[in-house]
Amino acid sequence: MSYRHSMTCHTEGIRALAPVKWRGLDGLMSVFWDAEGQPGATGYYLSPDPRIVFFFNDVSSQIRMSNVGGGFERHSRPMTRAIYVPAGVPLWTNFTSMHRFSHLDLHVHKDRLLRFLSPSVGLSVAQSALRRPVEIQDVAAIEALAGLLVDEVSTPSKHAVYAESLVGSIVTGLLDIPEHDSEPANGRLTQAQMNKLVSRVDARGDCRLTVAEMAATVGLSESWFAHVFKQTTGKTPLQWQLGKRIDLARKLLLESDASVASIAAQLGFSDQAHLTKAFRQIAGETPAVWRRMQRIR
């Protein structure tokens, strides 16, 4: 079944140099443009579905892009050869000089991408990958695929499944999909995932991460991560993280003469009383008493 994309698009100073070529496929639309932008030309794009843009020539010195409205100069960056724009993320572009360019637009319904990716990597990993924007300049891995797709869009010669498979290969070659962090089939985190999480938390001076940041570290959605983390450790992510912070507090109490108040501030507790309460719940003593007992021993 073909798919007609819905996108808000406003451009000024950009004109097509040849008729636009397009082909609607199952849940996606492939569009090939040969166009030219004048100095100062601008564009604004917003779609409810994900979008991939592939340039067949280097535009990094002529086109700048931004995902923030207003203050374009401060937030903009060079346009890369290939970009993945997640659903609902706005994109502004600006031409710094006249430039002719050819590019392929792929508009894909988000449910179509989930159906394509989920059987291989799991629903949570697929959802996480689709939320992450991607911008790459080295497109050698997918340039040939994009060229084959343009040929099939311009002059269809094979069954639609051929063009759809080319889009699928471009998607997997471009998206940031973790190689090993597929969704745990048994509802538990793998040892590799736990090791990655521990390293990320330990690298923070205060051992503090949000649940969303912990989930992103192992490539899972926040809700699924919270579920499998409890299955794996018997604790919620925040309970586990608090334990890590108290372990660090023990180390600082034992190896330094820092006051309890300064340790509390260093580890991100709201005040000394907050650290004392959490410390007593886990260690059974207040920080001051625990330090005194350890030094006596």
Rosetta blueprint (number, residue, H / E / L):
1 M L
2 S E
3 Y L
4 R L
5 H L
6 S L
7 M L
8 T E
9 C E
10 H E
11 T E
12 E E
13 G E
14 I E
15 R E
16 A E
17 L L
18 A L
19 P L
20 V L
21 K E
22 W E
23 R E
24 G E
25 L E
26 D E
27 G L
28 L E
29 M E
30 S E
31 V E
32 F E
33 W E
34 D E
35 A E
36 E E
37 G E
38 Q E
39 P E
40 G E
41 A E
42 T E
43 G E
44 Y E
45 Y E
46 L E
47 S L
48 P L
49 D L
50 P L
51 R E
52 I E
53 V E
54 F E
55 F E
56 F L
57 N L
58 D L
59 V L
60 S L
61 S L
62 Q L
63 I E
64 R E
65 M E
66 S E
67 N L
68 V L
69 G L
70 G L
71 G L
72 F H
73 E H
74 R H
75 H H
76 S L
77 R E
78 P E
79 M L
80 T L
81 R L
82 A E
83 I E
84 Y E
85 V E
86 P L
87 A L
88 G L
89 V L
90 P L
91 L E
92 W E
93 T E
94 N E
95 F E
96 T L
97 S L
98 M L
99 H E
100 R E
101 F E
102 S E
103 H E
104 L E
105 D E
106 L E
107 H E
108 V E
109 H L
110 K H
111 D H
112 R H
113 L H
114 L H
115 R H
116 F H
117 L H
118 S H
119 P H
120 S H
121 V H
122 G L
123 L H
124 S H
125 V H
126 A H
127 Q H
128 S H
129 A H
130 L H
131 R H
132 R L
133 P L
134 V E
135 E E
136 I E
137 Q L
138 D L
139 V L
140 A H
141 A H
142 I H
143 E H
144 A H
145 L H
146 A H
147 G H
148 L H
149 L H
150 V H
151 D H
152 E H
153 V H
154 S H
155 T L
156 P L
157 S L
158 K L
159 H L
160 A H
161 V H
162 Y H
163 A H
164 E H
165 S H
166 L H
167 V H
168 G H
169 S H
170 I H
171 V H
172 T H
173 G H
174 L H
175 L L
176 D L
177 I L
178 P L
179 E L
180 H L
181 D L
182 S L
183 E L
184 P L
185 A L
186 N L
187 G L
188 R L
189 L L
190 T L
191 Q H
192 A H
193 Q H
194 M H
195 N H
196 K H
197 L H
198 V H
199 S H
200 R H
201 V H
202 D H
203 A H
204 R L
205 G L
206 D L
207 C L
208 R L
209 L L
210 T L
211 V H
212 A H
213 E H
214 M H
215 A H
216 A H
217 T H
218 V L
219 G L
220 L L
221 S L
222 E H
223 S H
224 W H
225 F H
226 A H
227 H H
228 V H
229 F H
230 K H
231 Q H
232 T H
233 T H
234 G L
235 K L
236 T L
237 P H
238 L H
239 Q H
240 W H
241 Q H
242 L H
243 G H
244 K H
245 R H
246 I H
247 D H
248 L H
249 A H
250 R H
251 K H
252 L H
253 L H
254 L H
255 E H
256 S L
257 D L
258 A L
259 S L
260 V H
261 A H
262 S H
263 I H
264 A H
265 A H
266 Q H
267 L L
268 G L
269 F L
270 S L
271 D L
272 Q H
273 A H
274 H H
275 L H
276 T H
277 K H
278 A H
279 F H
280 R H
281 Q H
282 I H
283 A H
284 G L
285 E L
286 T L
287 P H
288 A H
289 V H
290 W H
291 R H
292 R H
293 M H
294 Q H
295 R H
296 I H
297 R L
